[in-house]
Amino acid sequence: MTKELAEKIEKVQLEGIIKKDKVIISDNKAFEEFYNTSYIGTIETNSNGLEILVLGSTEVLLLCERNRILIWEDNDKNKKLYDFESLLTYFTQFDERLWHKYIIYMDLRKRGYIVRTGYGNGLDFRVYKRGADFEKDSAKFLIFPVFEGDPIELRDLDKMSRVAMSSRKDLIVATVDRLSKPIYYSVKKFQILNKGENSEIDNAK
């Protein structure tokens, strides 16, 4: 791919429609621009039998930060376009911890990992090995974000650990320090083990 073509692709912007805590893109270009190349979004079928791309809030914030998506307030083109800050404010009404989750999401993506939606109930992300094909391969890690001021209950760790074990994945507790730097801990048998520099999740402890 030439540099000129790469720059042209980077400037492609697609329109999205907000529906509560999701954004929907009906333009088929989204499959190639976002899903096939960056593993962003989930392909679903709408009531008319047409395929659409559904984006979660962290994915929308990523695309907005990269200038790749256009979303108008109240889905009305006569109103203002959402920018990153206004989108963050909008989505925070559905998830007050979204900013910290986004920091973790972005950090993992910058490290080269494929990051997909998790199982819910605290397990917010599934993370694949670098170079994996998420449509064929299984996720390697489950990410359990915890937040400053919220202690981890043993029963929660027990629950998350059991889910990870049953799905044959490694449980990673992710937190964000006061400098907005993510820190990762590998959890096995309720002990936080120092994984050293060779951990597959960089800087996991």
Secondary structure by P-SEA (a helix, b strand, c coil): ccaaaaaaaaabbbbbbbcccbbbbcccccccccccccccbbbbbccccbbbbbbcaaaaaaaaaacccccccccccccccccaaaaaaaacccccaaaaaaaaaaaaaaacccccccccccccbbbbccccccccccccbbbbbbbccbbbbaaaaaaaaaaaaaacbbbbbbbbccccbbbbbbbcccccccccccccccccc
